[in-house]
């Protein structure tokens, strides 16, 4: 299982959350506390929004704790909305194309979880992509494919929560038709350049952890509390989506997945 964080608020340096906290994401890459896999050393990535409509992106296949370029970049890049992810590969192999976050147009996405029996359904799922999105698929992970399927729904006019529910419902339905017994687990974050949408759901009611925290300068969601102390960090309920709005509000939404 991977670890990630997403931030929305005042413009801050990436290092303030990615590197500096006692239980920062870089620290979690070496020693996670609430993950099946303690070490998340199969690559990392950060994505951020600045003056352009599309997000910036830096990814590597090396462990986050050993990358000096990440530390230098995080110390100099400021953003009001950014993602960071450290990976423990469960499928798709270790490659740059398989590192999160993923981007398409103005969207950013990252995921922690799994599509059980992915090999049984991935060809059917890929067939759902139009040519424009199929050609954007660079890696072999279930996460990237889920993202592109969500983007397709967004382009078709769905809102982020509705789009995600539609995609997860389709995937789960195909898994059941294929006789897959392994679960579909989905802890993820999606950004459109303005708002951040966080999701926590699993077909077996055991989704990966995802916490929400509000500070004076902004809001964040993270796989684990960044200070190592859960006080002030609220665990999202299974089946919940949470939107971090550009105006500082947050709103919760139920995920309807059939």
C-alpha positions in Angstrom: 0.0 0.0 0.0 1.1 3.5 -0.8 1.0 6.7 1.2 0.0 10.2 0.0 -1.1 13.7 1.0 -3.0 16.4 -0.8 -3.1 20.1 0.3 -5.4 23.1 -0.5 -5.0 26.5 1.1 -2.6 29.4 1.3 0.5 29.1 -0.9 3.2 27.3 1.1 6.4 25.6 0.3 6.1 21.9 -0.5 8.7 21.0 2.1 6.4 22.3 4.9 4.3 19.2 4.5 6.3 16.8 2.4 9.6 17.0 4.3 9.5 18.9 7.6 6.8 17.3 9.8 7.8 14.7 12.4 5.9 12.0 10.4 6.2 13.6 7.0 5.6 11.8 3.8 9.3 11.3 3.2 9.4 9.7 6.7 6.5 7.5 5.8 8.3 6.3 2.7 10.8 4.8 5.0 8.6 3.8 8.0 4.9 4.0 7.6 2.8 3.3 10.7 -0.6 2.5 9.3 0.2 0.4 6.2 0.6 -3.3 5.5 3.9 -2.5 3.9 6.2 -0.4 6.2 8.5 0.8 3.4 7.2 2.7 0.4 10.4 2.8 -1.7 9.2 2.0 -5.2 9.1 5.6 -6.5 7.5 8.9 -5.6 6.0 11.9 -7.1 4.8 15.5 -6.4 2.3 17.5 -8.5 1.5 21.2 -8.0 -0.5 24.1 -9.4 1.1 27.4 -10.1 0.5 30.2 -12.6 -0.5 27.8 -15.5 -3.7 25.9 -16.0 -1.9 22.6 -16.0 0.0 21.2 -13.0 3.7 20.8 -12.6 5.0 17.3 -12.0 8.2 15.6 -10.7 8.4 11.8 -10.4 11.2 9.4 -9.8 11.6 5.6 -9.3 14.1 6.1 -6.5 13.0 6.1 -2.9 11.8 9.6 -1.7 14.1 9.5 1.3 17.2 9.3 -0.9 16.4 11.9 -3.5 18.2 15.2 -3.0 16.4 16.8 -6.0 13.1 16.3 -4.2 14.4 18.1 -1.1 15.8 21.0 -3.2 12.6 21.3 -5.2 10.3 21.1 -2.2 12.4 23.9 -0.5 11.8 26.3 -3.4 8.4 25.5 -4.9 5.4 27.2 -3.4 1.8 26.2 -4.2 -1.8 26.6 -3.0 -2.7 23.1 -4.2 -0.3 20.2 -4.4 -0.2 16.4 -4.2 2.6 14.1 -3.0 2.8 10.3 -3.2 5.2 7.5 -2.2 4.7 4.1 -3.8 4.8 0.5 -2.6 4.3 -1.4 -5.9 1.6 -4.0 -5.9 1.3 -4.3 -9.7 2.5 -2.8 -12.9 6.2 -2.9 -12.1 8.6 -0.2 -11.0 8.9 2.4 -13.7 8.5 6.2 -14.0 5.2 5.8 -15.9 3.7 3.9 -12.9 4.6 6.6 -10.3 1.9 8.9 -9.0 0.5 11.5 -9.3 -1.0 11.1 -12.8 -2.0 14.1 -14.9 -4.4 14.8 -17.8 -5.2 18.3 -18.9 -5.8 20.3 -15.7 -6.4 17.2 -13.5 -4.2 15.5 -10.9 -4.9 12.1 -9.4 -3.3 9.6 -7.0 -4.5 6.4 -5.5 -3.8 3.9 -2.7 -5.5 0.6 -3.1 -6.1 -2.2 -5.6 -8.4 -3.6 -8.2 -8.6 -7.2 -7.2 -8.1 -9.6 -10.1 -7.0 -6.7 -12.3 -5.6 -9.1 -14.9 -9.2 -10.5 -15.3 -10.8 -7.2 -16.1 -8.2 -4.7 -17.4 -8.7 -5.4 -21.1 -12.4 -4.8 -20.8 -11.7 -1.6 -18.8 -9.1 -0.3 -21.3 -11.6 -0.9 -24.1 -13.9 1.7 -22.5 -11.4 4.5 -23.2 -11.8 6.7 -26.3 -8.7 7.0 -28.5 -7.7 10.4 -27.1 -7.4 9.0 -23.6 -6.2 5.5 -24.5 -3.1 7.1 -26.1 -2.4 8.9 -22.8 -2.0 5.7 -21.0 1.8 5.4 -20.3 2.1 2.7 -17.5 0.5 -0.6 -16.5 -1.2 0.2 -13.2 -4.8 -0.1 -12.3 -4.5 3.4 -10.7 -3.7 5.2 -14.0 -6.5 3.3 -15.8 -9.0 4.3 -13.1 -7.9 7.9 -13.4 -8.3 8.0 -17.2 -11.8 6.4 -16.9 -12.7 9.1 -14.4 -11.4 11.8 -16.7 -13.6 10.3 -19.5 -16.7 10.8 -17.2 -15.6 14.3 -16.3 -15.3 15.2 -20.0 -18.8 13.8 -20.5 -20.2 16.3 -18.0 -20.2 14.3 -14.7 -19.1 16.0 -11.5 -16.0 14.5 -9.7 -18.0 12.5 -7.2 -20.5 11.2 -9.7 -17.7 10.4 -12.2 -15.8 8.4 -9.5 -18.9 6.5 -8.4 -19.7 5.6 -12.0 -16.2 4.3 -12.6 -16.0 2.3 -9.4 -19.5 0.8 -10.0 -18.5 -0.3 -13.4 -15.2 -1.8 -12.2 -16.8 -3.6 -9.3 -19.5 -5.0 -11.6 -17.0 -6.4 -14.0 -15.0 -7.9 -11.2 -18.1 -9.7 -9.9 -19.0 -10.9 -13.4 -15.5 -12.3 -13.8 -15.8 -14.2 -10.5 -13.1 -12.1 -8.8 -13.2 -12.6 -5.0 -10.4 -10.2 -4.1 -11.6 -6.7 -3.0 -11.7 -3.4 -4.8 -10.1 -0.9 -2.5 -9.9 2.8 -3.2 -8.4 5.6 -1.2 -7.7 8.5 -3.6 -7.4 12.2 -4.3 -8.5 14.1 -7.4 -7.9 17.8 -8.2 -9.2 20.0 -11.0 -7.0 23.0 -10.3 -9.5 24.6 -7.9 -10.8 22.0 -5.5 -9.5 18.7 -4.1 -11.7 15.6 -3.9 -10.7 12.8 -1.5 -12.3 9.4 -1.6 -12.4 6.4 0.8 -14.2 3.2 -0.2 -13.8 -0.6 -0.5 -16.0 -3.4 -1.5 -15.0 -5.3 1.6 -15.4 -2.3 3.9 -11.7 -2.2 4.6 -10.4 0.8 2.6 -6.9 2.2 3.2 -6.7 4.9 5.8 -7.3 8.6 4.9 -7.4 11.5 7.3 -8.5 15.1 7.1 -6.8 18.0 8.9 -7.5 21.7 9.0 -4.8 24.2 9.9 -4.7 28.0 10.0 -3.2 28.1 6.6 -5.2 25.4 4.8 -6.6 21.9 4.7 -5.1 18.6 3.8 -5.9 14.9 3.5 -3.2 12.3 4.2 -2.9 8.5 4.6 -1.4 9.1 8.0 -1.3 12.1 10.4 1.9 14.1 9.6 2.8 14.7 13.2 2.3 11.0 14.3 -0.4 12.2 16.7 -4.0 11.6 15.5 -5.4 14.5 17.5 -6.8 17.0 15.1 -6.8 14.5 12.3 -10.3 13.1 11.4 -10.5 9.7 9.7 -12.8 9.7 6.7 -15.6 7.2 7.0 -15.7 4.3 4.6 -17.9 5.2 1.7 -17.2 9.0 2.1 -15.9 11.6 -0.3 -14.6 14.9 1.0 -14.2 18.1 -1.0 -11.6 20.7 0.0 -13.0 23.9 -1.6 -11.0 26.8 -2.9 -12.8 29.1 -0.5 -11.7 27.2 2.5 -14.8 25.2 3.1 -15.0 21.4 3.2 -18.1 19.3 2.3 -18.7 15.6 2.8 -20.5 13.4 0.2 -21.7 9.8 0.4 -20.4 7.5 -2.3 -23.1 5.5 -4.1 -21.5 2.5 -5.7 -23.5 -0.5 -6.8 
